[in-house]
Amino acid sequence: MRKTNIIIVLFAACLTAACTQTQNESEVSNSAQQPTNAPIRMDDDPAVTCLTKGQRARVDSIMKLSYYQAYQKATWDLEEKMTPYVSSLSKEEQFDLFLNCTRSQRAAKLGLEKEFEALHTATAQFSEEVGKLGLSIAEETALGVMVWEGYTGPKLKTKFSYDEVEDKVGNPFIRLLELERQEGN
Protein backbone atom coordinates (compact mmCIF):
# COMPACT_ATOMS: atom_id res chain seq x y z
CA MET A 1 0.00 0.00 0.00
CA ARG A 2 2.84 2.39 0.84
CA LYS A 3 4.38 1.80 -2.59
CA THR A 4 1.10 2.58 -4.35
CA ASN A 5 0.84 5.85 -2.44
CA ILE A 6 4.41 6.74 -3.38
CA ILE A 7 3.63 6.12 -7.04
CA ILE A 8 0.50 8.24 -6.79
CA VAL A 9 2.50 11.02 -5.12
CA LEU A 10 5.13 10.81 -7.84
CA PHE A 11 2.45 11.11 -10.52
CA ALA A 12 1.01 14.06 -8.63
CA ALA A 13 4.48 15.59 -8.37
CA CYS A 14 4.92 15.38 -12.12
CA LEU A 15 1.48 16.90 -12.62
CA THR A 16 2.10 19.63 -10.06
CA ALA A 17 5.48 20.45 -11.56
CA ALA A 18 3.69 21.03 -14.84
CA CYS A 19 1.18 23.24 -13.03
CA THR A 20 3.81 25.64 -11.73
CA GLN A 21 3.97 27.47 -15.04
CA THR A 22 1.26 29.28 -16.87
CA GLN A 23 0.51 28.23 -20.42
CA ASN A 24 2.57 31.04 -21.94
CA GLU A 25 5.53 30.37 -19.68
CA SER A 26 5.28 26.67 -20.49
CA GLU A 27 5.25 27.30 -24.24
CA VAL A 28 8.21 29.69 -23.99
CA SER A 29 10.07 27.32 -21.70
CA ASN A 30 9.54 24.32 -23.95
CA SER A 31 10.47 26.13 -27.14
CA ALA A 32 13.48 27.93 -25.63
CA GLN A 33 15.01 24.90 -23.95
CA GLN A 34 14.15 22.01 -26.23
CA PRO A 35 13.36 21.52 -29.86
CA THR A 36 9.95 19.96 -30.52
CA ASN A 37 9.84 16.32 -29.45
CA ALA A 38 13.35 16.43 -27.95
CA PRO A 39 13.79 13.84 -25.22
CA ILE A 40 13.20 15.02 -21.69
CA ARG A 41 16.47 14.61 -19.78
CA MET A 42 15.85 13.50 -16.23
CA ASP A 43 19.44 12.48 -15.44
CA ASP A 44 20.15 15.89 -13.93
CA ASP A 45 17.03 15.86 -11.73
CA PRO A 46 17.95 16.09 -8.01
CA ALA A 47 15.99 12.87 -7.38
CA VAL A 48 18.50 11.10 -9.62
CA THR A 49 21.72 13.01 -8.89
CA CYS A 50 21.42 12.42 -5.14
CA LEU A 51 21.83 8.66 -5.61
CA THR A 52 25.09 6.90 -4.82
CA LYS A 53 26.76 5.01 -7.66
CA GLY A 54 25.41 1.75 -6.27
CA GLN A 55 21.88 3.11 -6.00
CA ARG A 56 22.06 4.53 -9.53
CA ALA A 57 23.27 1.16 -10.86
CA ARG A 58 20.33 -0.54 -9.14
CA VAL A 59 17.85 2.00 -10.57
CA ASP A 60 19.36 1.58 -14.04
CA SER A 61 19.07 -2.22 -13.81
CA ILE A 62 15.43 -2.01 -12.65
CA MET A 63 14.64 0.27 -15.59
CA LYS A 64 15.57 -2.62 -17.91
CA LEU A 65 13.05 -5.02 -16.34
CA SER A 66 9.77 -5.83 -18.11
CA TYR A 67 7.47 -4.62 -15.31
CA TYR A 68 9.20 -1.23 -15.24
CA GLN A 69 9.04 -0.91 -19.03
CA ALA A 70 5.34 -1.86 -18.97
CA TYR A 71 4.74 0.85 -16.36
CA GLN A 72 6.64 3.40 -18.46
CA LYS A 73 4.80 2.40 -21.66
CA ALA A 74 1.39 2.63 -19.98
CA THR A 75 2.33 6.08 -18.63
CA TRP A 76 3.48 7.28 -22.05
CA ASP A 77 0.44 5.81 -23.85
CA LEU A 78 -1.95 7.63 -21.52
CA GLU A 79 0.02 10.87 -21.82
CA GLU A 80 0.05 10.64 -25.64
CA LYS A 81 -3.74 10.30 -25.79
CA MET A 82 -4.65 12.62 -22.94
CA THR A 83 -2.39 15.63 -23.54
CA PRO A 84 -3.84 17.11 -26.75
CA TYR A 85 -7.38 17.06 -25.37
CA VAL A 86 -6.49 18.31 -21.88
CA SER A 87 -4.31 21.10 -23.29
CA SER A 88 -7.32 22.39 -25.24
CA LEU A 89 -9.53 22.69 -22.14
CA SER A 90 -10.19 25.98 -20.37
CA LYS A 91 -8.40 26.80 -17.15
CA GLU A 92 -11.46 25.91 -15.07
CA GLU A 93 -12.02 22.63 -16.91
CA GLN A 94 -8.39 21.60 -16.42
CA PHE A 95 -8.48 22.50 -12.76
CA ASP A 96 -11.68 20.52 -12.25
CA LEU A 97 -10.31 17.52 -14.14
CA PHE A 98 -7.06 17.32 -12.18
CA LEU A 99 -8.16 18.32 -8.71
CA ASN A 100 -11.85 17.50 -8.35
CA CYS A 101 -12.13 14.17 -10.18
CA THR A 102 -11.19 10.69 -9.09
CA ARG A 103 -9.19 8.53 -11.48
CA SER A 104 -12.30 6.76 -12.81
CA GLN A 105 -14.16 10.06 -13.26
CA ARG A 106 -11.16 11.48 -15.12
CA ALA A 107 -10.98 8.39 -17.33
CA ALA A 108 -14.69 8.64 -18.16
CA LYS A 109 -14.52 12.36 -18.94
CA LEU A 110 -11.58 11.80 -21.29
CA GLY A 111 -12.91 8.57 -22.80
CA LEU A 112 -9.67 6.83 -21.84
CA GLU A 113 -10.93 4.11 -19.51
CA LYS A 114 -8.79 1.43 -21.20
CA GLU A 115 -5.61 3.51 -20.92
CA PHE A 116 -6.25 4.45 -17.30
CA GLU A 117 -6.92 0.79 -16.46
CA ALA A 118 -3.70 -0.27 -18.23
CA LEU A 119 -1.76 2.30 -16.21
CA HIS A 120 -3.46 1.22 -12.98
CA THR A 121 -2.58 -2.43 -13.67
CA ALA A 122 1.02 -1.61 -14.65
CA THR A 123 1.41 0.62 -11.58
CA ALA A 124 0.10 -2.11 -9.28
CA GLN A 125 2.52 -4.69 -10.70
CA PHE A 126 5.39 -2.18 -10.60
CA SER A 127 4.60 -1.35 -6.97
CA GLU A 128 4.37 -5.02 -6.03
CA GLU A 129 7.67 -5.93 -7.68
CA VAL A 130 9.53 -2.88 -6.39
CA GLY A 131 8.17 -3.60 -2.90
CA LYS A 132 9.99 -6.93 -2.95
CA LEU A 133 13.35 -5.25 -3.61
CA GLY A 134 13.64 -3.21 -0.43
CA LEU A 135 14.60 -0.02 -2.22
CA SER A 136 15.31 3.20 -0.41
CA ILE A 137 12.92 6.14 -0.79
CA ALA A 138 15.58 7.85 -2.93
CA GLU A 139 15.70 4.87 -5.32
CA GLU A 140 11.89 4.67 -5.52
CA THR A 141 11.68 8.40 -6.23
CA ALA A 142 14.37 8.17 -8.91
CA LEU A 143 12.48 5.32 -10.59
CA GLY A 144 9.35 7.48 -10.66
CA VAL A 145 11.24 10.42 -12.13
CA MET A 146 12.98 8.25 -14.71
CA VAL A 147 9.64 7.05 -16.11
CA TRP A 148 9.82 10.21 -18.23
CA GLU A 149 13.39 9.66 -19.46
CA GLY A 150 13.29 9.60 -23.25
CA TYR A 151 9.65 10.71 -23.57
CA THR A 152 9.21 12.62 -26.83
CA GLY A 153 5.43 12.99 -27.01
CA PRO A 154 3.24 16.04 -26.57
CA LYS A 155 3.75 18.14 -23.46
CA LEU A 156 0.80 19.08 -21.27
CA LYS A 157 -0.02 22.78 -21.24
CA THR A 158 -1.71 23.68 -17.99
CA LYS A 159 -3.49 26.97 -17.60
CA PHE A 160 -3.39 27.24 -13.83
CA SER A 161 -0.51 27.74 -11.44
CA TYR A 162 0.60 25.92 -8.32
CA ASP A 163 -0.38 28.97 -6.24
CA GLU A 164 -3.93 28.83 -7.60
CA VAL A 165 -4.10 25.17 -6.64
CA GLU A 166 -2.96 25.96 -3.10
CA ASP A 167 -5.44 28.82 -2.82
CA LYS A 168 -8.39 26.63 -3.86
CA VAL A 169 -7.65 23.18 -2.42
CA GLY A 170 -4.58 23.46 -0.21
CA ASN A 171 -1.78 20.98 -0.74
CA PRO A 172 -2.37 19.33 -4.14
CA PHE A 173 -0.62 16.11 -3.08
CA ILE A 174 -2.96 15.68 -0.12
CA ARG A 175 -5.95 16.54 -2.31
CA LEU A 176 -5.10 13.88 -4.91
CA LEU A 177 -4.50 11.25 -2.21
CA GLU A 178 -7.87 12.09 -0.64
CA LEU A 179 -9.59 11.62 -4.00
CA GLU A 180 -7.86 8.28 -4.49
CA ARG A 181 -8.98 7.14 -1.04
CA GLN A 182 -12.57 8.16 -1.84
CA GLU A 183 -12.42 5.97 -4.90
CA GLY A 184 -10.98 3.14 -2.85
CA ASN A 185 -7.58 2.86 -4.55
C-alpha positions in Angstrom: 0.0 0.0 0.0 2.8 2.4 0.8 4.4 1.8 -2.6 1.1 2.6 -4.3 0.8 5.9 -2.4 4.4 6.7 -3.4 3.6 6.1 -7.0 0.5 8.2 -6.8 2.5 11.0 -5.1 5.1 10.8 -7.8 2.4 11.1 -10.5 1.0 14.1 -8.6 4.5 15.6 -8.4 4.9 15.4 -12.1 1.5 16.9 -12.6 2.1 19.6 -10.1 5.5 20.4 -11.6 3.7 21.0 -14.8 1.2 23.2 -13.0 3.8 25.6 -11.7 4.0 27.5 -15.0 1.3 29.3 -16.9 0.5 28.2 -20.4 2.6 31.0 -21.9 5.5 30.4 -19.7 5.3 26.7 -20.5 5.2 27.3 -24.2 8.2 29.7 -24.0 10.1 27.3 -21.7 9.5 24.3 -23.9 10.5 26.1 -27.1 13.5 27.9 -25.6 15.0 24.9 -24.0 14.2 22.0 -26.2 13.4 21.5 -29.9 10.0 20.0 -30.5 9.8 16.3 -29.4 13.3 16.4 -27.9 13.8 13.8 -25.2 13.2 15.0 -21.7 16.5 14.6 -19.8 15.9 13.5 -16.2 19.4 12.5 -15.4 20.1 15.9 -13.9 17.0 15.9 -11.7 17.9 16.1 -8.0 16.0 12.9 -7.4 18.5 11.1 -9.6 21.7 13.0 -8.9 21.4 12.4 -5.1 21.8 8.7 -5.6 25.1 6.9 -4.8 26.8 5.0 -7.7 25.4 1.7 -6.3 21.9 3.1 -6.0 22.1 4.5 -9.5 23.3 1.2 -10.9 20.3 -0.5 -9.1 17.9 2.0 -10.6 19.4 1.6 -14.0 19.1 -2.2 -13.8 15.4 -2.0 -12.7 14.6 0.3 -15.6 15.6 -2.6 -17.9 13.0 -5.0 -16.3 9.8 -5.8 -18.1 7.5 -4.6 -15.3 9.2 -1.2 -15.2 9.0 -0.9 -19.0 5.3 -1.9 -19.0 4.7 0.9 -16.4 6.6 3.4 -18.5 4.8 2.4 -21.7 1.4 2.6 -20.0 2.3 6.1 -18.6 3.5 7.3 -22.0 0.4 5.8 -23.8 -1.9 7.6 -21.5 0.0 10.9 -21.8 0.0 10.6 -25.6 -3.7 10.3 -25.8 -4.6 12.6 -22.9 -2.4 15.6 -23.5 -3.8 17.1 -26.8 -7.4 17.1 -25.4 -6.5 18.3 -21.9 -4.3 21.1 -23.3 -7.3 22.4 -25.2 -9.5 22.7 -22.1 -10.2 26.0 -20.4 -8.4 26.8 -17.2 -11.5 25.9 -15.1 -12.0 22.6 -16.9 -8.4 21.6 -16.4 -8.5 22.5 -12.8 -11.7 20.5 -12.3 -10.3 17.5 -14.1 -7.1 17.3 -12.2 -8.2 18.3 -8.7 -11.8 17.5 -8.3 -12.1 14.2 -10.2 -11.2 10.7 -9.1 -9.2 8.5 -11.5 -12.3 6.8 -12.8 -14.2 10.1 -13.3 -11.2 11.5 -15.1 -11.0 8.4 -17.3 -14.7 8.6 -18.2 -14.5 12.4 -18.9 -11.6 11.8 -21.3 -12.9 8.6 -22.8 -9.7 6.8 -21.8 -10.9 4.1 -19.5 -8.8 1.4 -21.2 -5.6 3.5 -20.9 -6.3 4.5 -17.3 -6.9 0.8 -16.5 -3.7 -0.3 -18.2 -1.8 2.3 -16.2 -3.5 1.2 -13.0 -2.6 -2.4 -13.7 1.0 -1.6 -14.6 1.4 0.6 -11.6 0.1 -2.1 -9.3 2.5 -4.7 -10.7 5.4 -2.2 -10.6 4.6 -1.3 -7.0 4.4 -5.0 -6.0 7.7 -5.9 -7.7 9.5 -2.9 -6.4 8.2 -3.6 -2.9 10.0 -6.9 -3.0 13.3 -5.3 -3.6 13.6 -3.2 -0.4 14.6 0.0 -2.2 15.3 3.2 -0.4 12.9 6.1 -0.8 15.6 7.8 -2.9 15.7 4.9 -5.3 11.9 4.7 -5.5 11.7 8.4 -6.2 14.4 8.2 -8.9 12.5 5.3 -10.6 9.4 7.5 -10.7 11.2 10.4 -12.1 13.0 8.2 -14.7 9.6 7.0 -16.1 9.8 10.2 -18.2 13.4 9.7 -19.5 13.3 9.6 -23.3 9.7 10.7 -23.6 9.2 12.6 -26.8 5.4 13.0 -27.0 3.2 16.0 -26.6 3.7 18.1 -23.5 0.8 19.1 -21.3 0.0 22.8 -21.2 -1.7 23.7 -18.0 -3.5 27.0 -17.6 -3.4 27.2 -13.8 -0.5 27.7 -11.4 0.6 25.9 -8.3 -0.4 29.0 -6.2 -3.9 28.8 -7.6 -4.1 25.2 -6.6 -3.0 26.0 -3.1 -5.4 28.8 -2.8 -8.4 26.6 -3.9 -7.7 23.2 -2.4 -4.6 23.5 -0.2 -1.8 21.0 -0.7 -2.4 19.3 -4.1 -0.6 16.1 -3.1 -3.0 15.7 -0.1 -6.0 16.5 -2.3 -5.1 13.9 -4.9 -4.5 11.3 -2.2 -7.9 12.1 -0.6 -9.6 11.6 -4.0 -7.9 8.3 -4.5 -9.0 7.1 -1.0 -12.6 8.2 -1.8 -12.4 6.0 -4.9 -11.0 3.1 -2.8 -7.6 2.9 -4.6 
